[in-house]
Amino acid sequence: MPVLDEEIDVVPGVFLSPDYLLTHLSLRGRHGIVRPTVSREEVVFVPVNPESFWDVVSGATIMAPLAMTDGLPLGIGESLLAGVYYFRLARAAVGCWIDATKPLLTFNDAIAVDEEAVRIEAVRRSSHAASAIELIHQWDADVEAIRRQRAAIDEVSGFPIPGRSLRPLILTYATAAGGDPPSTNQVRRRVGAWYRGALRERLGPILPPVADLPATLQRVASASHDLARQAEHQLELAVRELVADQQKIGAAAQGETERACSGLAQGG
């Protein structure tokens, strides 16, 4: 634990918050999700310029086409409250875009948001939407079909070892390795990572949407079945590795204890 310099004075901190309507309303809240967890005295209100407030915020370029869809007399450059509303809709648009574009068979995928692509899609959809919120609702509904495809693929590519068998196998392999059994979650993570990685290597990412979902599911199920035959061997390897790791940590801790005791004895 770090030791603070004796000359440092520790004083109560404060929270900086934009000085606008929602902040004041939130601090007056008493119930539900808007109930504040800090007192009014702990908050310092900072004046903000709505016109420049969103300049450095990721997703800000998507706000304009959404605001134009509504055509309200008060724009995001004039009202921070309006800006917050359209920023939230912009983040929802990003979520829809991610769900529509990320692989159906995911594996450690780092999804890079193409903000310009999201903005262009928002502009396209705005031409036949009565309002920004309707635009988002329709976008969400359109993407739901892809979400169902992803869920179906996840279902046929689930963890290859039945849950009821997992713990007994872990106990068996740990005993054979001469150590304490590792946690089921540790083993599941290791074997699951191997399994998902092997599936991706065989099948690729499977980009959405797929035109023939039944055929794709059959292909995934076939690969999953083949890999399931290797899963128990991978489980044994994972248990042995985790047991060995535990034994190394235990030996290192024991060595530290013995050195500490030896030092105390010599000092005495």
C-alpha positions in Angstrom: 0.0 0.0 0.0 1.5 3.4 -1.0 2.6 5.7 1.8 1.7 9.4 1.4 4.1 12.1 2.2 3.4 13.6 5.6 3.3 17.1 4.0 0.4 16.2 1.8 -3.0 17.3 3.1 -5.9 15.0 2.2 -9.1 17.0 1.8 -12.6 16.0 0.6 -13.0 16.0 -3.1 -15.6 17.5 -5.4 -17.5 16.5 -8.5 -17.5 18.7 -11.6 -20.8 18.8 -13.5 -22.2 20.9 -16.3 -24.4 23.7 -15.0 -27.7 22.9 -16.7 -31.2 21.8 -16.0 -30.7 18.0 -15.8 -27.9 18.3 -13.2 -30.1 20.4 -10.9 -33.1 18.1 -11.4 -30.9 15.1 -10.6 -29.6 16.6 -7.4 -33.2 17.2 -6.3 -34.2 13.6 -7.1 -35.2 11.4 -4.2 -36.2 8.0 -5.7 -35.3 5.6 -8.4 -32.3 5.8 -10.8 -32.2 9.6 -10.6 -31.6 9.6 -6.8 -28.2 11.3 -6.3 -25.5 9.6 -4.3 -23.6 12.8 -3.6 -24.7 15.9 -1.8 -25.2 19.3 -3.4 -22.2 20.6 -1.5 -19.9 18.1 -3.2 -20.8 19.3 -6.7 -19.2 22.2 -8.5 -21.3 23.5 -11.4 -19.2 24.4 -14.5 -20.7 26.7 -17.2 -20.6 25.0 -20.6 -21.0 26.1 -24.2 -23.5 23.8 -26.0 -22.1 24.7 -29.4 -18.6 23.3 -28.6 -19.4 20.8 -25.8 -19.6 17.8 -28.1 -16.7 18.6 -30.4 -14.3 16.0 -28.8 -16.9 13.4 -27.9 -16.9 10.2 -29.9 -20.1 9.8 -32.0 -20.9 13.6 -32.1 -21.0 13.7 -35.9 -24.0 11.3 -35.8 -26.1 13.8 -33.7 -26.6 16.3 -36.5 -28.6 14.1 -39.0 -30.7 12.8 -36.1 -31.5 16.4 -35.0 -32.3 17.4 -38.5 -34.8 14.6 -38.7 -36.8 16.2 -36.0 -36.2 19.8 -37.1 -36.8 21.2 -33.6 -36.6 25.0 -33.2 -33.9 24.5 -30.5 -30.8 22.9 -31.9 -28.0 20.9 -30.3 -25.7 24.0 -30.6 -28.1 26.0 -28.5 -29.3 23.6 -25.8 -27.2 21.2 -23.8 -30.4 19.3 -22.9 -31.2 18.8 -26.6 -27.6 17.7 -27.2 -27.8 15.1 -24.5 -31.0 13.7 -26.1 -29.4 13.4 -29.5 -26.1 12.1 -28.1 -28.0 9.2 -26.5 -29.8 8.5 -29.8 -26.4 8.6 -31.5 -25.0 6.0 -29.1 -28.0 3.8 -29.8 -27.3 4.2 -33.5 -23.7 3.0 -32.9 -25.0 0.0 -31.0 -27.3 -0.9 -33.9 -24.4 -0.5 -36.4 -22.1 -2.8 -34.3 -24.8 -5.5 -34.0 -25.3 -5.3 -37.7 -21.7 -5.6 -38.7 -19.7 -7.6 -36.1 -19.1 -11.3 -36.9 -21.7 -13.8 -36.2 -19.1 -16.2 -34.8 -17.2 -13.9 -32.5 -13.8 -14.6 -30.9 -11.8 -11.9 -29.2 -12.9 -9.4 -31.8 -12.0 -5.8 -31.3 -14.8 -3.9 -32.9 -13.6 -0.5 -34.4 -16.6 1.8 -34.9 -16.7 3.5 -38.3 -18.4 6.7 -37.2 -18.7 8.0 -40.7 -20.4 4.8 -41.8 -22.9 5.2 -38.9 -23.5 8.8 -39.9 -24.1 7.9 -43.5 -26.6 5.2 -42.5 -28.3 7.6 -40.2 -28.6 10.2 -43.0 -30.0 7.5 -45.3 -32.6 6.4 -42.8 -33.6 9.9 -41.9 -35.1 10.4 -45.4 -38.0 8.1 -44.5 -38.3 8.5 -40.8 -40.9 10.8 -39.1 -38.7 11.4 -36.1 -35.2 10.6 -34.7 -36.6 8.2 -32.1 -38.6 6.4 -34.8 -35.5 6.1 -36.9 -33.7 4.4 -34.0 -36.6 2.1 -33.3 -36.8 1.0 -36.9 -33.0 0.6 -37.1 -33.1 -1.6 -34.0 -36.0 -3.7 -35.4 -34.1 -4.2 -38.7 -31.0 -5.4 -36.9 -33.0 -7.8 -34.7 -32.9 -10.4 -37.5 -29.1 -10.4 -37.4 -29.1 -10.6 -33.6 -31.3 -13.7 -33.9 -28.8 -15.2 -36.4 -25.9 -14.6 -34.0 -27.9 -16.1 -31.1 -28.7 -19.2 -33.2 -25.0 -19.7 -34.1 -24.0 -19.3 -30.4 -26.6 -21.9 -29.5 -25.1 -24.6 -31.8 -21.6 -23.7 -30.9 -22.0 -23.8 -27.1 -19.4 -25.2 -24.7 -18.6 -28.7 -25.9 -18.6 -30.5 -22.5 -21.9 -30.9 -20.6 -22.0 -29.0 -17.3 -22.9 -32.1 -15.3 -19.7 -33.8 -16.5 -17.3 -30.9 -16.1 -16.6 -30.9 -12.4 -16.1 -34.7 -12.0 -13.7 -34.6 -14.9 -11.8 -31.7 -13.3 -11.5 -33.6 -10.0 -10.3 -36.7 -11.8 -7.6 -34.9 -13.8 -6.5 -32.8 -10.8 -6.1 -35.9 -8.7 -4.0 -37.6 -11.4 -1.8 -34.5 -11.5 -1.3 -34.6 -7.8 -2.8 -31.2 -6.9 -6.0 -29.4 -5.8 -8.7 -29.0 -8.5 -8.8 -25.6 -10.0 -12.1 -23.7 -10.2 -14.6 -24.7 -12.8 -14.7 -21.2 -14.2 -10.9 -21.2 -14.7 -11.1 -24.4 -16.7 -14.2 -23.4 -18.6 -12.4 -20.2 -19.7 -9.3 -22.0 -21.0 -11.2 -24.8 -22.8 -13.8 -22.3 -24.1 -11.1 -20.1 -25.5 -9.4 -23.1 -27.3 -12.8 -24.3 -28.6 -14.0 -20.9 -29.9 -10.6 -20.2 -31.5 -10.6 -23.6 -33.2 -14.1 -22.9 -34.6 -13.0 -19.5 -35.9 -10.0 -21.1 -37.6 -12.2 -23.6 -39.4 -15.2 -21.4 -40.2 -14.0 -17.9 -40.3 -15.9 -15.0 -38.7 -19.2 -15.6 -40.6 -20.1 -12.1 -41.5 -23.8 -11.0 -41.3 -26.3 -11.3 -42.6 -26.2 -14.9 -43.9 -28.6 -15.7 -46.7 -29.1 -19.4 -45.8 -29.1 -19.7 -42.0 -30.1 -23.4 -41.8 -27.1 -24.3 -44.0 -24.8 -22.1 -41.9 -26.0 -23.7 -38.7 -25.4 -27.1 -40.1 -21.9 -26.2 -41.0 -21.2 -24.8 -37.5 -22.8 -27.8 -35.8 -20.7 -30.2 -37.9 -17.5 -28.3 -36.9 -18.6 -28.2 -33.3 -19.2 -31.9 -33.3 -15.8 -32.7 -34.7 -14.1 -30.4 -32.1 -16.1 -31.8 -29.2 -14.2 -35.1 -29.7 -11.0 -33.2 -28.7 -12.5 -31.2 -25.9 -11.9 -33.7 -23.1 -8.2 -33.9 -24.0 -8.0 -30.1 -23.9 -9.8 -30.2 -20.6 -7.1 -32.5 -19.2 -4.4 -30.3 -20.5 -6.0 -27.2 -19.0 -6.4 -28.9 -15.6 -2.8 -30.0 -15.6 -1.5 -26.6 -16.5 -3.6 -24.9 -13.8 -2.5 -27.4 -11.2 1.1 -26.8 -12.2 0.6 -23.1 -11.9 -0.9 -23.5 -8.4 2.0 -25.6 -7.3 4.5 -23.0 -8.6 2.8 -20.3 -6.7 2.6 -22.4 -3.6 6.3 -23.2 -3.8 7.2 -19.6 -4.3 5.1 -18.5 -1.3 6.6 -21.2 0.9 10.1 -20.1 -0.1 9.3 -16.5 0.8 8.0 -17.7 4.2 11.0 -19.8 4.9 13.4 -16.9 4.0 11.4 -14.5 6.2 11.5 -17.0 9.1 15.3 -17.5 8.6 15.8 -13.8 8.6 13.9 -13.4 11.9 15.9 -16.3 13.5 19.2 -14.8 12.5 18.1 -11.4 13.7 17.1 -12.9 17.0 
